[in-house]
Amino acid sequence: MSDTGSRPRAGRGEAARGALLVGPPFLYALLLLAVPLGAIGLFSFWTQDYLTLDTTLTLKNYREAFTEPLYMQLLLRSLMISGAVTVATVLLAFPVAYYVSFHVRPERKAMWIFLITIPFWTSYLIRVFLWKVILGFNGVINTTLQGIGIIDEPLRFILYNANAVVITLAHAFAPFAILPIFVALEKIDRSLLEASRDLGETHVTTFLRVTLPLAMPGVVAAVLIVFIPTIGDYVTPRLVGGPNGLMIANMIQTQFLKLNNAPMGAALAVLAMAMVGAVSLVFLALTRRYLRGRG
């Protein structure tokens, strides 16, 4: 009788301890994530005329966002630039992660990971300014190419346009892509690769049929880690993008800080988040279908 009575009390005690452990992180996430997102969503249904804020719920901001060509152009450009950055970053990061995982001796892998994370030691803003110097009309690339006689005048397509934004962001987010892919490759059982070779598969077919599917969790993580923050970046487009390299985040910043139209900026932010969420869900669905097909 005492045993049955003590079990519910023990269960309630464990539940209370669990709630005590989960409670602070939940409140932290609620205050720093859910509340700001809810405030942005609410703001997007209000209107503002410079200093006068009208809290009447309306869809005016969303109608303007869909009917104003500039907003749609910036949204599509942001999607294209972020997609290009993601593809370039992951394609360049995978060989690096593969080399470190399969061709570097175990005792030296920590040193390689250390070297990969060195860019984090410098300010993001300094790295952007360095790329501005490298890609400039009188920068390292143009000066070198002119010095060896390959070009007669500076290349103009590598700065103050979308190309410069892609190059700069791909470099900035390369470590974020390398690390998750490396972790996924490290978890692959090497005996599976040996079995594939013993069954007559070549290095290429082994990679396509065994290594790549098993590394897909890391690839998916790298894609999301790069794609989601780059579409909201406004520092890099402002410094190296020029008029043709500006993204939706720059317009959101302008609405909040220069035009004093927070509701319109909030509506654009909500649309950007919705677009990112939709693209991410489609990517995850396609990846799941690919893995099922490989299975």
C-alpha positions, 0 to 999 in steps of 0.5 A: 500500500505504501509502495503504490502511494509513494509511486505517484508522489515520486512521479509528481516529484520527477515532473516538478523537477522536469518542469523546473529544469525546462521552465527557465529555458522556455521562458527565455525563448518565449521572451527573446523569440516568441514575444518579439516575433509576435510584436512584429506580426502585430505591428505589421497590421498597424499603420503609421504616418511619421509620428502618428501610430494608428493601431487599427488592424488593417491589411494596407501594408501587405497590399502595398507590399504586393502591389509595389514592384520595388518590394517584390523585386527586393524579395526576389533578389534576396531569394536569388542572392541567398540561394546563390550564396548557399549553393556556392558555400555548400559546394565549396565547403563539402570538399574541405569537410570531406578532406578533413574527415577522410584524409587528415590523420585523427590527431591533426583534425582538431588543428584543422577545425581550429584553422577553419574557425579562425575567421570567427576571431575577426569582426564580421564588419572588418571581413566585409571591408577587406573584401571591399578592398580586394574587389575594388577597382584599385583592389588586389584582384584588379591590380594583380590582373592589370599588372600581369597584363591579363586585363587593360582596365579594372573589372567592374562586375566584381564590386557594387553588385550582386556578385560582390554580395555573393562572394563576400557572404560565401566567405563569411558563412563558409565555416558554418557550412564546413562544420556540420558537414564535417560532423556528419561525415565523421559519423559515417561507418567506414566499413560501409564504404569498404563494403561498397568497394568490395561489392565492385563499386567505384570511388564515384559510385560509392560516394554517390550511393553511400557517402552523400546520402549518409552525409545529407543531414550535415548538408541539410543543416549547412544549407539552412544555417547559411540560407536563413541568415543570409537572406536577412543580411543588410550590412554586406549588401550596403557596403559591397552591393551597390544599388543592384545588390541591395536586399529586402533587409536593407528596405526593412532597415530603411522603413524602420530607421529612415522613413519612420514606418515601422508597420511597413517594415514589420510587414516586409519582415513577416513576408521575408520570414514567410518566404524563408519558411516556405523555401526551407520546407520545400527543400526539406521535403525534396531532401526527404524524397531524395533520401527515400529514393536512395533507400 
